[in-house]
């Protein structure tokens, strides 16, 4: 018998596009669990707007609302996708409230900044965060990189729940290595720390070396930055924000997915998963969970790598004829490890096992 799940965390509102990876993954997880016949109740984290005091007040009211919802919503499992950092205390209180209600508890660590916050926020935070982990019956992690730490703190293995994408109904690939033009793409937020300019410079260098190539940029960012980049790199194809189906189509028209991110909170990127699912070979920085996600299905460069190193890596792999092999590996790896069907089947089993475990 499937347990009733209270899934708590950042969740997109009905009919509203997800704002970031947390909301996108949680929404996909909830939809997929319901398709398997599970009852899932949504407990949304507060999203206050305004200045610092308005946000503080909004978070306090929001977490009080969550506590009331948690007390009155029927269920057996409380699955909390935590934001940790300054949310660690309210998350600890929610976990303890759920346990007092007799619910089995899961703390799900998403994104790639857990180690960084744990190292820099001091002994009080480290004590508090360990309390959070120890208050959960099961700790889940988005990246295998976190598993040793969780094992060390809790004495129990962490459950690996990666970011995932629905593998069925994907559009067909339209590009391969036989194409006359090497086509690259960047998908995501247009910000300095995401490395968009490094991607644009990479295309520029390859063109200067005489290689026929094109780069497309899908996404939006601050107006001033967008204006500067468009003026500096008019040869790029600026696609703007795209719906999910259109993103997949553009990835299928491209051979290389450039992801030179230096964002300090990088985890398991949605765009990276989508690119690999479409057989678009990733070329990414060794940041967040990129290396463990990509495996042998792409190219991973040092965090400080510049455009010349990206251009060298792509040119060498292209000239060696290894793109097709990498593309096949990327699609196969996604289907095997990061498909919604596979991930949610494992998660459902984990819920059932948790209910069977002794209290």
C-alpha positions, 0 to 999 in steps of 0.5 A, spaced: 500 500 500 502 506 498 503 511 503 500 518 503 506 523 502 506 531 505 511 534 500 514 540 503 519 545 499 519 550 494 513 548 489 511 552 483 504 555 483 498 552 479 499 555 472 505 558 474 512 557 470 517 554 475 522 559 478 528 555 478 531 548 479 527 547 486 520 548 484 521 545 477 524 538 480 519 538 486 513 539 481 515 534 476 516 529 482 509 531 485 506 530 478 510 523 477 508 520 484 501 522 482 501 518 476 503 512 480 497 513 484 500 516 490 496 521 494 501 527 495 499 534 499 503 540 497 506 544 503 509 550 499 515 554 502 513 561 503 515 566 497 515 573 501 516 579 496 519 586 498 525 589 503 528 585 508 523 586 514 517 585 509 521 578 507 522 576 514 515 578 516 513 574 510 517 568 512 515 568 519 508 568 517 509 563 512 512 558 516 507 558 522 502 557 516 506 551 514 506 548 521 498 549 521 498 545 515 503 540 517 498 539 523 492 538 520 494 535 513 493 527 513 499 523 511 504 518 513 511 521 510 513 528 511 518 529 505 522 536 506 526 539 500 530 543 504 534 550 503 538 549 509 543 555 510 538 560 514 532 556 513 535 550 517 532 552 524 525 552 521 526 546 517 529 542 524 522 545 527 518 542 521 521 535 522 520 535 529 513 537 529 512 531 523 515 526 528 511 528 534 505 527 529 508 520 528 510 521 520 516 518 517 521 524 515 525 525 509 530 531 509 532 532 501 538 536 500 538 539 493 543 544 490 550 544 490 552 549 496 551 544 502 558 543 503 560 551 502 555 553 507 557 548 512 564 550 512 563 557 512 557 559 517 561 557 523 560 552 529 553 554 531 550 552 524 554 546 523 551 543 530 544 546 527 545 542 520 547 536 523 541 536 528 537 537 522 540 531 518 539 527 525 532 529 525 530 525 519 528 518 518 531 518 511 536 523 508 536 524 500 541 527 496 541 530 489 548 529 488 552 522 490 558 527 492 554 528 498 553 521 500 560 520 504 558 526 509 551 524 510 553 517 512 559 520 517 554 525 520 548 520 521 551 513 520 546 511 515 547 511 507 543 517 504 538 515 498 540 518 491 535 522 488 538 526 482 534 531 478 530 528 473 527 529 466 521 525 463 524 520 458 518 518 454 516 523 448 522 526 447 523 530 440 527 527 435 535 529 434 536 533 428 543 534 428 549 530 428 557 530 426 555 530 419 552 537 419 557 542 415 556 547 421 558 545 428 552 548 433 553 549 440 548 552 445 547 555 452 540 554 456 539 558 462 539 564 466 543 569 463 548 571 468 556 573 469 557 567 474 553 562 469 559 563 464 555 565 458 560 570 456 565 564 456 560 560 452 560 566 447 567 567 447 568 560 445 564 560 439 568 566 437 575 563 438 572 557 434 570 561 428 577 565 428 580 558 427 576 557 421 571 552 424 564 553 421 560 554 428 554 557 431 552 558 438 545 559 440 543 562 447 536 561 450 534 564 456 534 572 459 537 576 464 538 583 467 537 588 461 544 591 462 547 585 461 543 582 455 544 589 451 552 589 452 552 581 450 548 582 444 552 588 442 558 584 443 556 578 440 552 579 434 553 573 431 550 569 436 543 567 435 539 570 441 533 565 442 530 569 449 526 565 454 523 558 451 518 553 453 520 546 455 518 543 448 522 549 444 528 548 449 528 540 447 527 542 440 533 547 440 538 542 444 536 537 438 538 541 433 545 542 437 551 538 438 554 541 444 551 544 450 556 549 453 555 550 461 561 554 463 558 555 470 562 558 476 555 559 480 557 557 487 550 554 488 551 549 482 547 543 483 544 538 478 542 543 473 535 542 469 538 544 463 544 539 463 539 533 464 535 536 458 541 537 454 544 530 455 537 527 454 537 530 447 544 527 446 547 534 446 554 533 449 555 537 455 562 541 456 562 544 463 566 546 469 568 542 474 562 545 479 557 542 483 555 535 481 557 536 473 562 531 474 558 526 477 552 527 472 556 527 466 561 521 467 564 519 461 558 522 456 562 529 455 567 534 457 569 537 464 574 542 465 577 546 471 573 551 474 577 557 472 578 554 465 577 560 460 574 560 453 581 558 449 580 551 453 573 550 451 575 551 444 581 547 444 577 541 448 571 542 443 575 542 437 580 536 439 573 532 440 570 534 434 576 533 429 577 526 433 570 524 431 568 522 438 562 526 438 557 521 436 560 516 441 559 522 447 552 523 444 550 516 445 553 516 452 549 522 454 542 520 452 543 513 454 546 515 461 540 520 462 535 514 460 538 510 465 540 514 471 536 521 470 529 519 467 523 521 471 520 514 470 527 511 473 527 516 479 520 516 481 520 508 481 526 508 486 523 514 490 516 510 491 520 504 493 524 508 498 517 510 501 514 503 502 521 501 505 521 507 510 514 505 512 516 498 513 522 500 517 522 499 525 520 506 529 
